[in-house]
Amino acid sequence: MAITLNLRYTGKGGNARRFAEEMIFGGTVAAIRAEKGNLRYEYYQPFDDPETVLLIDSWEDQAAIDAHHASPMMATIAALREKYDLHMTAERYVSAEPPESQDRFIRK
């Protein structure tokens, strides 16, 4: 089982992208990816919405998420969200094995 969070950061004047760039190039993303239980931490930007950045954030279990939320990285993330005046939405998903019938639609 994995728990995945889709976090959408929205700002103005390119701030969401600048936030993601600072997270990546400032080393915070690498530190989060090195945390125990992190499976994925990646930013994406929609083609049709330059003021939004999507973070796909995936963890082995709730204990890994709780440890991450208690880590010093959360203060860094919160400070950057304030710096760039971002607003967020969140969606949470728990993984399940897809039915075998779905395999025919997946190109590997």
MOHU-V423691 format. One record per residue. N is the residue number from 1. SS is DSSP state (@ for helix, = for strand, . for the rest). PHI is phi in whole degrees, 0 to 359 (* if undefined). OMEGA is omega in whole degrees, -180 to 180 (999 if undefined). Layout:
N|SS|PHI|OMEGA, N|SS|PHI|OMEGA
//
This chain:
1|.|*|173, 2|.|227|175, 3|=|246|-178, 4|=|240|176, 5|=|246|171, 6|=|258|-179, 7|=|249|177, 8|=|256|177, 9|=|257|-179, 10|=|234|179, 11|.|215|179, 12|.|228|174, 13|.|63|179, 14|.|83|-176, 15|@|294|180, 16|@|296|178, 17|@|294|178, 18|@|298|176, 19|@|302|-179, 20|@|299|178, 21|@|299|179, 22|@|293|176, 23|@|299|-177, 24|@|288|-172, 25|@|281|176, 26|.|275|176, 27|.|94|-179, 28|@|294|180, 29|@|298|179, 30|@|299|179, 31|@|294|178, 32|@|293|179, 33|@|299|180, 34|.|277|180, 35|.|293|179, 36|.|300|176, 37|.|93|179, 38|=|283|179, 39|=|253|-176, 40|=|197|176, 41|=|209|-173, 42|=|222|177, 43|=|259|177, 44|=|221|177, 45|.|234|178, 46|.|296|178, 47|.|299|-173, 48|.|259|-180, 49|.|214|-177, 50|.|291|-180, 51|.|262|180, 52|=|235|172, 53|=|234|178, 54|=|258|173, 55|=|253|171, 56|=|258|-170, 57|=|235|-173, 58|=|236|-175, 59|=|225|-180, 60|.|298|-176, 61|.|196|-178, 62|@|295|179, 63|@|299|178, 64|@|293|177, 65|@|296|-180, 66|@|299|178, 67|@|295|178, 68|@|299|-179, 69|@|295|178, 70|.|270|-175, 71|.|277|177, 72|.|298|-180, 73|@|298|-178, 74|@|295|177, 75|@|294|178, 76|@|297|-180, 77|@|298|-179, 78|@|298|179, 79|@|296|179, 80|@|291|176, 81|@|299|178, 82|@|293|-179, 83|@|305|-177, 84|.|262|177, 85|.|52|-177, 86|.|262|174, 87|=|241|-171, 88|=|227|162, 89|=|232|-178, 90|=|223|173, 91|=|231|-177, 92|=|239|180, 93|=|228|174, 94|=|248|-175, 95|.|290|174, 96|.|217|178, 97|.|290|178, 98|.|290|177, 99|.|297|-179, 100|@|302|-180, 101|@|297|-180, 102|@|283|-178, 103|@|305|-177, 104|@|291|179, 105|@|266|-177, 106|.|261|177, 107|.|261|-177, 108|.|254|999
//
